Amino acid sequence: MKRFAAASAFVFGGALAADVRSTVTPVQKVIELLENMMSKGKQEKHEEQVQFAAYKQFCDDTTVNKQRAIKEAEEAIEVLKADIQKYTSDAAELTKEIAEHDADIATWNGDKKAATNVRAIEKADYEVMHKDYSESVDALLRAIAVLKKQAHDRPQASLAQVSKLKTMSLIPNEAKKAIDLFLVQGAQDPEGLEVSAPEAAGYEFRSHGIIEMLEKLHDKFVDERTALEKAEMNSKHAFDMLVQDLTAQIEQATTDRGEKAETKAKKLQAKADAEGDLSDTTTTKEADEKYLSDLVATCEQKASDFESRQQLRAEEIEAIEKAVEILSSNAVKGNSEKYLPSFAQKKGSALAQLRASRSSEPQERVAEFLRARGERLNSRVLSALAVRVADDPFAKVKKMIKDLIVRLMEEANEEAEHKGWCDTELSTNEQTRKEKTEAVETLHAEIDQLEASISKLTEDISELTKAVAELDSAMAEATKNRQTEKATNEQTIKDAGEAQTAVAQALTVLKEFYAKAGEATALIQQQPEAPEIFDSPYKGMQAENGGVIGMLEVIESDFARLEADTTAAEATAQKEYDAFMTDSKVDKAAKTKDIEHKEAKKQDETQALTTKNSDLEGTQKELDAALAYYDKLKPSCVDAGVSYEDRVARRKEEIESLQEALRILNGEDIAL
């Protein structure tokens, strides 16, 4: 057997030669197998044509559907973009209107507060004035009542009620003078009264004019108080109406603002939804475009493969027909050409390929003194004064020096106050600039970090999404290849079994025949008697028999090995497929979860980025305001060549020099 396996090519060729030379057909079952293969090849060729026609119809229909879907997606994208623009415009307009409502509400609240304050002041003034009128009216009534009691003389003390009227702020001065005159006349003692006489009467009732004056004042005050009360009532009513009107306007504006804020929120939500739909539609469109591109490429490749397969099948059938015609009975060679050469090529699994797929004398002395000090101190004030001292009259010089000393002291005080204010403002401004600069730099850094993170997350999500799509594609391709490979292997195993059976049957027939032919001459045809020329009887073509049987045994073992290897290859391929699908599903689940986490993180960081940009805009405005204020402070507060201390020292020396000059003019001996 081993000898035959090592030399099967040679034996196979020899056997064919022997078979051609002999007209004997020893392997009828193999011939039948070849004929079945030829029939099956024709049937499979026809089935492949039917299958490709269905696949081509699928390609055509799917291409039309995807093209229509892409066109609809493009139209939807245009509509969504227009909707997003409309929602953005509406939200911006609502934001403007809400700001107007806020401004109106703030203004009306201010008006309401101001009116309330004014009303409180008016009410306080009214209460004071009303109290004065009420007290004056009451005092007048009591005074009139006292004066009208004429039934008896009143003691002097009973005129106290009348005297009290002089203290009232509302009583006119003329009335007060009349009251004083009345009281003075009533207080004079009658002539001729003894000291021991009874107590003098306060007055004898003889002045009706004072009562009429008091009654007129009473009526006047009552009328004025009534007018005051009416004015207070009108003022309160006007205030109440104003407050009511302002309150109604505020409430209406608040309601309108709330409604517009709600509408704005709905517009923004609709915008967000539209943006989400736009993103989904864009993604779907891109996926459809990719799918269509892949489908067209695949369909074109399949069409090319179909033509090649059809041509190959036609050539296979032709080869089988020629084999049957030439070899007559060699069905096994057809199965060898169909399975064994292709078997070695199928050893490499498709899954392995799938796995491989960031100025007198004193005056002159003063002038000289001032010139010297002016030169020493480099003071234009002292130098100019020295010239005027030398030229002006003595008294005028003294007055001029005194005035200058006063002016310099005033300037010193003003500069000191200004220096204190400047120090405070500069310190506060410096602190503000420092804080806002640090805040702006920090916000810039945080924004850069957020933008980098969002960009990285977007890239990661894109890569993960692509990886998931590739996994789906790989799993689908693996499943398809596995199904095809499994069907092919099962058919190969079946055919190999049938071939083994056919070869075994052929071997049985041949072995039985040649066994009998080796034992007897019964198989020898009876011939007419003739002269004896052979020494032994004819036992058949024993020499050729060994080669044919050996060839069939080698073919049988090849088919058995084909069946075993195909079975083992099928088990290994299924195991590799199961492992590949498990690993791919685990990998897909991990990537999908990672996509969800990264999308959530991206959404949070996008919101944070919006907040940081808003904070940066506000902080930058504050920093710009601080810098502008610093530029405004610099002309009057920042030293311009001469420091504040130098100016103070120079002014002090100028004042001291002027005081010394004044003492010289006054006759004091001052050394220069």
C-alpha positions as CSV (number, residue, x, y, z in Angstrom):
1,M,0.0,0.0,0.0
2,K,2.8,2.5,1.0
3,R,4.7,1.6,-2.2
4,F,1.6,2.4,-4.2
5,A,0.9,5.7,-2.4
6,A,4.4,7.0,-3.0
7,A,4.2,6.3,-6.7
8,S,0.6,7.0,-7.4
9,A,1.3,9.5,-10.2
10,F,3.3,7.0,-12.0
11,V,0.9,4.2,-11.5
12,F,-2.1,6.3,-12.4
13,G,-0.5,7.1,-15.7
14,G,0.4,3.5,-16.3
15,A,-3.0,2.4,-15.4
16,L,-4.5,4.7,-17.9
17,A,-2.2,3.4,-20.6
18,A,-3.2,-0.1,-19.8
19,D,-6.8,0.8,-19.7
20,V,-6.6,2.4,-23.2
21,R,-4.9,-0.5,-24.6
22,S,-7.4,-2.9,-23.1
23,T,-11.0,-2.6,-24.0
24,V,-11.9,-3.9,-20.6
25,T,-14.0,-1.5,-18.3
26,P,-13.1,-2.7,-14.8
27,V,-14.5,0.2,-12.7
28,Q,-18.1,0.8,-13.7
29,K,-19.0,2.3,-10.4
30,V,-16.2,4.9,-10.8
31,I,-17.5,5.7,-14.3
32,E,-21.0,6.2,-12.9
33,L,-19.5,8.5,-10.2
34,L,-17.8,10.6,-12.9
35,E,-21.1,10.8,-14.8
36,N,-22.9,11.8,-11.6
37,M,-20.2,14.4,-11.0
38,M,-20.8,15.8,-14.5
39,S,-24.5,15.8,-14.0
40,K,-24.1,17.5,-10.6
41,G,-21.7,20.0,-12.1
42,K,-24.2,21.0,-14.7
43,Q,-26.9,21.2,-12.1
44,E,-24.7,23.3,-9.8
45,K,-23.8,25.5,-12.7
46,H,-27.4,26.1,-13.5
47,E,-28.2,26.7,-9.7
48,E,-25.3,29.1,-9.6
49,Q,-26.8,31.0,-12.5
50,V,-30.1,31.1,-10.7
51,Q,-28.4,32.1,-7.5
52,F,-26.4,34.9,-9.2
53,A,-29.5,36.2,-11.0
54,A,-31.2,36.5,-7.6
55,Y,-28.0,38.1,-6.1
56,K,-27.8,40.5,-9.1
57,Q,-31.5,41.4,-8.6
58,F,-30.7,42.1,-4.9
59,C,-27.8,44.3,-5.9
60,D,-30.0,46.3,-8.4
61,D,-32.9,46.6,-5.9
62,T,-30.6,47.5,-2.9
63,T,-28.7,50.0,-5.0
64,V,-31.9,51.8,-6.0
65,N,-33.2,51.7,-2.4
66,K,-30.0,53.1,-1.0
67,Q,-29.8,55.8,-3.7
68,R,-33.3,56.8,-2.9
69,A,-32.6,56.7,0.9
70,I,-29.4,58.9,0.4
71,K,-31.4,61.4,-1.7
72,E,-34.2,61.5,1.0
73,A,-31.5,62.0,3.7
74,E,-30.0,64.9,1.8
75,E,-33.4,66.5,1.5
76,A,-34.0,65.9,5.2
77,I,-30.6,67.3,6.1
78,E,-31.4,70.5,4.2
79,V,-34.8,70.8,6.0
80,L,-33.1,70.1,9.4
81,K,-30.5,72.8,8.7
82,A,-33.2,75.3,7.9
83,D,-35.1,74.3,11.0
84,I,-32.0,74.7,13.2
85,Q,-31.3,78.1,11.7
86,K,-35.0,79.1,12.3
87,Y,-34.9,77.9,15.9
88,T,-31.6,79.7,16.5
89,S,-33.1,83.0,15.1
90,D,-36.3,82.6,17.1
91,A,-34.3,81.9,20.3
92,A,-32.1,85.0,19.7
93,E,-35.2,87.1,19.1
94,L,-36.8,85.8,22.2
95,T,-33.6,86.5,24.2
96,K,-33.8,90.1,23.0
97,E,-37.5,90.4,24.0
98,I,-36.8,88.8,27.4
99,A,-34.0,91.3,28.0
100,E,-36.5,94.1,27.1
101,H,-39.0,92.7,29.6
102,D,-36.3,92.5,32.3
103,A,-35.4,96.1,31.6
104,D,-39.0,97.2,31.8
105,I,-39.6,95.2,35.0
106,A,-36.5,96.7,36.6
107,T,-37.6,100.2,35.6
108,W,-41.1,99.7,36.9
109,N,-39.9,98.3,40.1
110,G,-37.6,101.3,40.5
111,D,-40.6,103.6,39.8
112,K,-42.7,101.8,42.3
113,K,-40.0,102.0,44.9
114,A,-39.4,105.7,44.2
115,A,-43.2,106.4,44.3
116,T,-43.4,104.5,47.6
117,N,-40.6,106.6,49.1
118,V,-42.2,109.9,47.9
119,R,-45.5,108.7,49.3
120,A,-44.0,108.0,52.7
121,I,-42.4,111.5,52.8
122,E,-45.8,113.1,51.8
123,K,-47.7,111.1,54.4
124,A,-45.1,112.1,57.1
125,D,-45.5,115.8,56.1
126,Y,-49.3,115.4,56.1
127,E,-49.4,113.9,59.6
128,V,-47.2,116.7,61.0
129,M,-49.3,119.4,59.3
130,H,-52.6,117.7,60.2
131,K,-51.4,117.5,63.9
132,D,-50.6,121.2,63.8
133,Y,-54.0,122.1,62.4
134,S,-55.8,119.9,64.8
135,E,-53.9,121.3,67.8
136,S,-54.5,124.9,66.6
137,V,-58.3,124.3,66.0
138,D,-58.6,122.7,69.5
139,A,-56.7,125.6,71.1
140,L,-58.9,128.1,69.3
141,L,-62.1,126.4,70.4
142,R,-61.0,126.4,74.0
143,A,-59.9,130.1,73.8
144,I,-63.2,131.1,72.2
145,A,-65.1,129.1,74.9
146,V,-63.3,130.9,77.7
147,L,-63.9,134.4,76.1
148,K,-67.6,133.7,75.5
149,K,-68.4,133.0,79.1
150,Q,-69.7,136.5,80.1
151,A,-72.0,135.7,83.0
152,H,-69.3,136.7,85.5
153,D,-65.9,138.2,85.5
154,R,-63.0,135.9,84.9
155,P,-59.9,135.8,87.0
156,Q,-56.6,136.8,85.4
157,A,-55.5,133.1,85.4
158,S,-58.5,132.1,83.2
159,L,-56.9,134.0,80.2
160,A,-54.2,131.3,80.0
161,Q,-56.0,129.5,77.2
162,V,-55.9,132.7,75.2
163,S,-52.3,133.3,76.0
164,K,-51.4,129.8,74.9
165,L,-52.5,130.7,71.3
166,K,-49.3,132.8,70.9
167,T,-47.3,129.5,71.0
168,M,-49.0,128.0,68.0
169,S,-47.0,128.0,64.8
170,L,-50.0,128.4,62.6
171,I,-51.4,131.5,64.3
172,P,-50.6,134.6,62.1
173,N,-48.3,137.3,63.6
174,E,-51.1,139.9,63.3
175,A,-53.4,137.6,65.4
176,K,-50.6,137.1,68.0
177,K,-50.2,140.9,68.2
178,A,-54.0,141.4,68.7
179,I,-53.9,138.7,71.4
180,D,-51.0,140.4,73.2
181,L,-52.8,143.8,73.0
182,F,-55.9,142.2,74.4
183,L,-54.1,140.5,77.2
184,V,-52.2,143.7,78.1
185,Q,-55.4,145.7,78.3
186,G,-57.1,143.1,80.3
187,A,-54.2,142.8,82.7
188,Q,-54.2,146.5,83.8
189,D,-55.5,147.1,87.4
190,P,-58.5,149.5,87.7
191,E,-57.6,152.9,89.1
192,G,-58.5,153.6,92.8
193,L,-58.4,149.9,93.9
194,E,-57.1,149.3,97.4
195,V,-54.3,146.9,98.0
196,S,-56.5,144.8,100.2
197,A,-59.4,144.8,97.8
198,P,-60.5,141.5,96.4
199,E,-58.6,140.0,93.5
200,A,-59.0,142.1,90.3
201,A,-61.1,140.6,87.7
202,G,-59.1,139.4,84.6
203,Y,-61.1,141.7,82.4
204,E,-64.6,142.9,82.0
205,F,-66.0,141.5,78.8
206,R,-65.9,144.4,76.4
207,S,-63.9,143.0,73.4
208,H,-66.1,141.1,70.9
209,G,-63.5,141.8,68.2
210,I,-61.0,139.3,69.6
211,I,-63.6,136.5,69.6
212,E,-64.6,137.2,66.0
213,M,-60.9,137.1,65.0
214,L,-60.4,133.8,66.8
215,E,-63.6,132.3,65.2
216,K,-62.4,133.4,61.7
217,L,-59.0,131.7,62.4
218,H,-60.9,128.6,63.6
219,D,-63.0,128.5,60.5
220,K,-59.9,129.1,58.3
221,F,-57.9,126.4,60.0
222,V,-60.8,123.9,59.7
223,D,-61.1,124.7,56.0
224,E,-57.4,124.4,55.5
225,R,-57.3,121.1,57.5
226,T,-60.2,119.8,55.4
227,A,-58.4,120.8,52.2
228,L,-55.2,119.1,53.6
229,E,-57.2,116.0,54.3
230,K,-58.7,116.1,50.8
231,A,-55.3,116.6,49.2
232,E,-53.9,113.7,51.3
233,M,-56.8,111.5,50.1
234,N,-56.2,112.5,46.5
235,S,-52.5,111.9,46.8
236,K,-53.1,108.5,48.4
237,H,-55.6,107.6,45.7
238,A,-53.2,108.7,43.0
239,F,-50.4,106.7,44.7
240,D,-52.6,103.7,44.9
241,M,-53.6,104.0,41.2
242,L,-50.0,104.4,40.2
243,V,-48.9,101.4,42.3
244,Q,-51.8,99.3,40.9
245,D,-50.9,100.3,37.4
246,L,-47.2,99.6,37.9
247,T,-48.0,96.3,39.6
248,A,-50.2,95.2,36.8
249,Q,-47.5,96.1,34.2
250,I,-44.9,94.2,36.2
251,E,-47.1,91.2,36.5
252,Q,-48.0,91.3,32.8
253,A,-44.4,91.7,31.9
254,T,-43.4,88.9,34.2
255,T,-46.0,86.7,32.7
256,D,-44.9,87.6,29.2
257,R,-41.3,87.0,30.1
258,G,-42.1,83.6,31.6
259,E,-44.0,82.6,28.5
260,K,-41.2,83.8,26.2
261,A,-38.6,82.1,28.4
262,E,-40.6,78.9,28.1
263,T,-41.0,79.3,24.4
264,K,-37.3,80.0,24.1
265,A,-36.5,76.8,26.1
266,K,-38.8,74.9,23.7
267,K,-37.1,76.5,20.7
268,L,-33.7,75.5,22.1
269,Q,-34.9,72.0,22.8
270,A,-36.4,71.8,19.3
271,K,-33.0,73.0,18.0
272,A,-31.2,70.4,20.1
273,D,-33.6,67.7,18.8
274,A,-33.1,68.9,15.2
275,E,-29.3,68.9,15.7
276,G,-29.6,65.3,17.1
277,D,-31.8,64.3,14.1
278,L,-29.3,66.1,11.8
279,S,-26.4,64.2,13.3
280,D,-28.3,60.9,13.1
281,T,-29.5,61.5,9.6
282,T,-26.0,62.6,8.5
283,T,-24.5,59.5,10.1
284,T,-27.1,57.3,8.5
285,K,-26.5,58.9,5.1
286,E,-22.8,58.5,5.4
287,A,-23.3,54.8,6.4
288,D,-25.7,54.3,3.5
289,E,-23.1,56.0,1.1
290,K,-20.4,53.7,2.5
291,Y,-22.7,50.7,2.2
292,L,-23.7,51.6,-1.3
293,S,-20.1,52.1,-2.3
294,D,-19.2,48.7,-0.7
295,L,-22.2,47.1,-2.3
296,V,-21.4,48.3,-5.8
297,A,-17.8,47.1,-5.4
298,T,-18.9,43.8,-4.0
299,C,-21.5,43.3,-6.7
300,E,-19.0,44.1,-9.4
301,Q,-16.6,41.7,-7.8
302,K,-19.2,39.0,-7.5
303,A,-20.2,39.5,-11.2
304,S,-16.6,39.1,-12.2
305,D,-16.3,36.0,-9.9
306,F,-19.5,34.6,-11.4
307,E,-18.1,34.9,-14.9
308,S,-14.9,33.2,-13.8
309,R,-16.8,30.5,-12.0
310,Q,-19.1,29.8,-14.9
311,Q,-16.2,29.5,-17.2
312,L,-14.4,27.3,-14.8
313,R,-17.5,25.1,-14.3
314,A,-17.9,24.8,-18.1
315,E,-14.2,23.8,-18.4
316,E,-14.7,21.3,-15.6
317,I,-17.6,19.7,-17.2
318,E,-15.7,19.6,-20.5
319,A,-12.8,18.0,-18.7
320,I,-15.0,15.4,-17.1
321,E,-16.6,14.6,-20.4
322,K,-13.2,14.2,-22.0
323,A,-12.0,12.1,-19.0
324,V,-15.0,9.8,-19.5
325,E,-14.5,9.6,-23.2
326,I,-10.8,9.0,-22.9
327,L,-10.6,6.9,-19.8
328,S,-14.1,5.4,-20.0
329,S,-14.2,4.1,-16.5
330,N,-12.0,6.6,-14.5
331,A,-14.7,8.4,-12.4
332,V,-12.2,8.5,-9.4
333,K,-9.8,10.8,-11.4
334,G,-12.6,13.3,-11.8
335,N,-13.3,13.3,-8.0
336,S,-9.5,13.6,-7.4
337,E,-9.3,16.7,-9.7
338,K,-12.4,18.1,-8.0
339,Y,-11.5,17.7,-4.3
340,L,-7.8,16.7,-3.7
341,P,-6.1,19.6,-5.6
342,S,-8.5,22.1,-4.0
343,F,-8.1,20.5,-0.6
344,A,-4.5,21.7,0.0
345,Q,-5.6,25.2,-1.0
346,K,-8.3,25.2,1.6
347,K,-6.0,24.4,4.5
348,G,-5.6,28.2,5.3
349,S,-8.8,29.3,7.0
350,A,-10.6,32.5,6.1
351,L,-10.8,33.3,9.8
352,A,-7.0,33.6,10.0
353,Q,-7.2,36.3,7.4
354,L,-10.0,38.0,9.3
355,R,-7.9,38.0,12.5
356,A,-4.9,39.7,10.7
357,S,-7.4,42.5,9.5
358,R,-2.7,61.1,19.0
359,S,14.1,141.4,45.0
360,S,16.6,148.0,49.5
361,E,19.1,145.5,51.1
362,P,16.8,143.1,52.8
363,Q,15.0,142.9,49.6
364,E,18.2,142.3,47.7
365,R,19.3,139.8,50.3
366,V,16.0,138.0,49.8
367,A,16.4,138.1,46.1
368,E,19.9,136.7,46.3
369,F,18.8,134.1,48.9
370,L,15.9,133.0,46.6
371,R,18.2,132.8,43.6
372,A,20.7,130.6,45.5
373,R,18.0,128.3,46.8
374,G,16.3,128.2,43.4
375,E,19.6,127.1,41.8
376,R,20.3,124.6,44.5
377,L,16.8,123.1,44.5
378,N,16.4,123.6,40.7
379,S,13.1,125.3,41.6
380,R,11.6,127.5,38.9
381,V,9.2,128.9,41.5
382,L,12.0,130.3,43.7
383,S,14.0,131.5,40.7
384,A,11.0,133.4,39.2
385,L,10.2,134.8,42.7
386,A,13.8,136.0,43.1
387,V,13.4,138.1,39.9
388,R,10.1,139.6,41.1
389,V,11.5,140.3,44.6
390,A,14.4,142.3,43.0
391,D,11.9,144.4,40.9
392,D,8.7,144.8,43.0
393,P,8.1,147.1,46.0
394,F,9.0,145.8,49.5
395,A,5.5,145.4,50.9
396,K,4.2,143.8,47.7
397,V,7.1,141.3,47.9
398,K,6.2,140.3,51.4
399,K,2.6,139.8,50.4
400,M,3.6,137.8,47.4
401,I,5.9,135.5,49.4
402,K,3.1,134.9,52.0
403,D,0.6,134.2,49.2
404,L,3.0,131.8,47.6
405,I,3.7,130.0,50.9
406,V,-0.1,129.6,51.4
407,R,-0.5,128.3,47.8
408,L,2.3,125.9,48.2
409,M,0.9,124.5,51.4
410,E,-2.5,124.2,49.8
411,E,-0.9,122.3,46.9
412,A,0.9,120.1,49.3
413,N,-2.4,119.2,51.1
414,E,-4.2,118.6,47.8
415,E,-1.4,116.5,46.5
416,A,-1.3,114.4,49.8
417,E,-5.1,113.8,49.5
418,H,-4.7,113.0,45.9
419,K,-1.8,110.7,46.7
420,G,-3.9,108.8,49.2
421,W,-6.8,108.4,46.8
422,C,-4.4,107.3,44.0
423,D,-2.7,104.8,46.3
424,T,-6.1,103.3,47.2
425,E,-7.3,103.2,43.6
426,L,-4.1,101.9,42.2
427,S,-3.9,99.2,44.8
428,T,-7.4,98.1,44.2
429,N,-7.0,98.3,40.4
430,E,-3.8,96.3,40.6
431,Q,-5.4,93.6,42.7
432,T,-8.4,93.5,40.3
433,R,-6.1,93.3,37.2
434,K,-4.0,90.5,38.8
435,E,-7.1,88.5,39.8
436,K,-8.8,88.9,36.4
437,T,-5.6,88.2,34.5
438,E,-5.1,85.0,36.5
439,A,-8.8,84.1,36.0
440,V,-8.5,84.7,32.2
441,E,-5.4,82.7,32.0
442,T,-6.9,79.9,34.0
443,L,-10.1,79.9,31.9
444,H,-8.0,79.9,28.7
445,A,-6.1,76.9,30.0
446,E,-9.3,75.1,31.1
447,I,-10.9,75.9,27.7
448,D,-7.9,74.6,25.8
449,Q,-7.9,71.5,27.9
450,L,-11.6,70.9,27.4
451,E,-11.3,71.5,23.6
452,A,-8.4,69.1,23.4
453,S,-10.4,66.5,25.5
454,I,-13.5,66.9,23.4
455,S,-11.5,66.6,20.2
456,K,-9.8,63.4,21.6
457,L,-13.2,62.0,22.7
458,T,-14.6,62.8,19.2
459,E,-11.7,61.0,17.6
460,D,-12.0,58.1,20.0
461,I,-15.7,57.8,19.4
462,S,-15.2,57.9,15.7
463,E,-12.5,55.2,15.9
464,L,-14.6,53.0,18.2
465,T,-17.7,53.4,16.0
466,K,-15.6,52.5,13.0
467,A,-14.2,49.5,14.9
468,V,-17.7,48.3,15.9
469,A,-18.8,48.6,12.3
470,E,-15.8,46.7,11.2
471,L,-16.5,44.0,13.8
472,D,-20.1,43.7,12.6
473,S,-18.9,43.4,9.0
474,A,-16.2,40.9,10.0
475,M,-18.7,38.8,12.0
476,A,-21.2,38.9,9.1
477,E,-18.4,37.9,6.7
478,A,-17.2,35.2,9.0
479,T,-20.7,33.8,9.4
480,K,-21.2,33.8,5.7
481,N,-17.8,32.2,5.0
482,R,-18.4,29.7,7.7
483,Q,-21.8,28.7,6.3
484,T,-20.3,28.4,2.8
485,E,-17.3,26.5,4.1
486,K,-19.5,24.2,6.2
487,A,-21.7,23.4,3.2
488,T,-18.7,22.7,1.1
489,N,-17.0,20.5,3.7
490,E,-20.2,18.5,4.3
491,Q,-20.6,18.0,0.6
492,T,-17.0,17.0,0.3
493,I,-17.3,14.5,3.1
494,K,-20.4,13.1,1.5
495,D,-18.8,12.8,-1.9
496,A,-15.6,11.3,-0.4
497,G,-17.8,8.7,1.3
498,E,-19.6,7.9,-1.9
499,A,-16.3,7.7,-3.8
500,Q,-14.8,5.3,-1.2
501,T,-17.9,3.1,-1.6
502,A,-17.6,3.2,-5.4
503,V,-13.9,2.4,-5.3
504,A,-14.4,-0.4,-2.7
505,Q,-17.1,-1.9,-4.9
506,A,-14.8,-1.7,-7.9
507,L,-12.0,-3.3,-5.9
508,T,-14.3,-6.1,-4.8
509,V,-15.4,-6.8,-8.3
510,L,-11.8,-6.9,-9.6
511,K,-10.4,-8.8,-6.7
512,E,-13.1,-11.5,-6.9
513,F,-12.6,-11.8,-10.6
514,Y,-8.9,-12.1,-10.6
515,A,-9.0,-14.4,-7.6
516,K,-11.2,-16.8,-9.5
517,A,-9.2,-16.3,-12.6
518,G,-6.1,-17.4,-10.8
519,E,-7.6,-20.6,-9.6
520,A,-9.3,-22.1,-12.6
521,T,-9.8,-21.9,-16.2
522,A,-13.6,-21.6,-16.0
523,L,-13.5,-18.1,-17.1
524,I,-11.6,-19.0,-20.3
525,Q,-13.9,-19.1,-23.3
526,Q,-14.3,-22.4,-24.9
527,Q,-12.6,-22.4,-28.2
528,P,-12.8,-25.0,-30.9
529,E,-10.2,-27.6,-30.7
530,A,-7.0,-26.6,-32.2
531,P,-3.5,-27.6,-32.1
532,E,-2.0,-27.2,-28.7
533,I,0.3,-24.3,-28.6
534,F,0.1,-22.9,-24.9
535,D,1.5,-24.8,-22.1
536,S,-0.9,-23.4,-19.5
537,P,-4.4,-22.2,-19.5
538,Y,-5.4,-18.5,-19.9
539,K,-6.0,-16.8,-16.6
540,G,-6.7,-13.3,-17.6
541,M,-4.5,-10.2,-17.8
542,Q,-2.9,-10.7,-14.4
543,A,0.1,-8.4,-15.1
544,E,-2.1,-5.4,-15.7
545,N,-4.4,-6.4,-12.8
546,G,-1.9,-5.4,-10.1
547,G,-1.4,-1.9,-11.4
548,V,-5.2,-1.1,-11.6
549,I,-6.0,-2.5,-8.2
550,G,-3.0,-0.7,-6.7
551,M,-4.2,2.5,-8.2
552,L,-7.7,2.0,-6.9
553,E,-6.4,1.3,-3.4
554,V,-4.3,4.5,-3.5
555,I,-7.4,6.4,-4.7
556,E,-9.5,4.8,-2.0
557,S,-7.0,5.8,0.7
558,D,-6.8,9.3,-0.8
559,F,-10.6,9.6,-0.5
560,A,-10.5,8.2,3.1
561,R,-7.8,10.8,4.0
562,L,-9.8,13.5,2.3
563,E,-12.9,12.6,4.4
564,A,-10.9,12.5,7.6
565,D,-8.9,15.7,6.9
566,T,-12.1,17.5,5.8
567,T,-13.9,16.4,9.0
568,A,-11.0,17.6,11.1
569,A,-10.8,20.8,9.2
570,E,-14.5,21.4,9.6
571,A,-14.2,20.8,13.4
572,T,-11.2,23.2,13.6
573,A,-12.9,25.8,11.5
574,Q,-16.1,25.6,13.6
575,K,-14.0,26.0,16.8
576,E,-12.1,28.9,15.4
577,Y,-15.4,30.5,14.2
578,D,-17.0,30.1,17.6
579,A,-13.9,31.6,19.3
580,F,-13.8,34.4,16.8
581,M,-17.5,35.2,17.3
582,T,-17.2,35.1,21.1
583,D,-14.1,37.4,21.1
584,S,-15.8,39.7,18.6
585,K,-19.0,40.0,20.6
586,V,-17.0,40.7,23.8
587,D,-14.9,43.3,22.0
588,K,-18.0,44.9,20.4
589,A,-19.8,45.1,23.8
590,A,-16.7,46.7,25.4
591,K,-16.4,49.2,22.6
592,T,-20.1,50.0,22.6
593,K,-19.9,50.6,26.4
594,D,-16.8,52.8,25.9
595,I,-18.6,54.8,23.2
596,E,-21.5,55.4,25.6
597,H,-19.2,56.6,28.3
598,K,-17.2,58.8,26.0
599,E,-20.3,60.3,24.5
600,A,-21.6,61.1,28.0
601,K,-18.3,62.6,29.0
602,K,-18.1,64.6,25.7
603,Q,-21.6,66.0,26.4
604,D,-20.6,67.0,29.9
605,E,-17.4,68.6,28.7
606,T,-19.2,70.4,25.9
607,Q,-21.6,72.0,28.5
608,A,-18.6,72.9,30.7
609,L,-16.9,74.4,27.7
610,T,-19.9,76.6,27.0
611,T,-19.9,77.7,30.6
612,K,-16.2,78.4,30.6
613,N,-16.5,80.5,27.3
614,S,-19.2,82.5,28.9
615,D,-17.1,83.0,32.1
616,L,-14.1,84.0,30.0
617,E,-16.1,86.6,28.1
618,G,-17.4,88.2,31.3
619,T,-14.0,88.0,33.0
620,Q,-12.2,89.5,29.9
621,K,-14.7,92.4,30.0
622,E,-13.9,93.0,33.6
623,L,-10.2,92.8,32.9
624,D,-10.5,95.2,30.0
625,A,-12.5,97.6,32.2
626,A,-9.7,97.4,34.9
627,L,-7.0,98.1,32.3
628,A,-8.9,101.0,30.9
629,Y,-9.4,102.4,34.4
630,Y,-5.6,102.0,35.0
631,D,-4.8,103.9,31.8
632,K,-7.2,106.6,33.1
633,L,-5.3,106.7,36.5
634,K,-1.8,106.8,35.0
635,P,-1.8,110.5,33.9
636,S,-2.6,111.8,37.4
637,C,-1.4,108.9,39.7
638,V,1.6,107.3,38.2
639,D,5.0,109.0,38.6
640,A,6.1,110.9,35.5
641,G,9.9,111.4,36.0
642,V,9.6,112.8,39.6
643,S,8.4,110.7,42.5
644,Y,5.8,111.9,45.0
645,E,8.4,111.9,47.8
646,D,10.8,114.1,45.7
647,R,8.0,116.6,45.0
648,V,7.0,116.7,48.7
649,A,10.7,117.3,49.7
650,R,11.2,120.0,47.0
651,R,8.0,121.7,48.0
652,K,9.0,121.6,51.7
653,E,12.3,123.2,50.9
654,E,10.6,125.8,48.8
655,I,8.3,126.7,51.6
656,E,11.2,126.8,54.1
657,S,13.2,129.0,51.7
658,L,10.2,131.4,51.3
659,Q,9.8,131.5,55.1
660,E,13.5,132.3,55.5
661,A,13.1,135.0,52.8
662,L,10.1,136.4,54.8
663,R,12.2,136.5,57.9
664,I,14.9,138.4,56.1
665,L,12.4,141.0,54.9
666,N,11.2,141.3,58.5
667,G,14.8,142.2,59.6
668,E,16.0,138.9,60.9
669,D,19.6,138.0,60.1
670,I,19.6,134.8,58.0
671,A,22.8,133.4,56.7
672,L,22.7,132.4,53.1
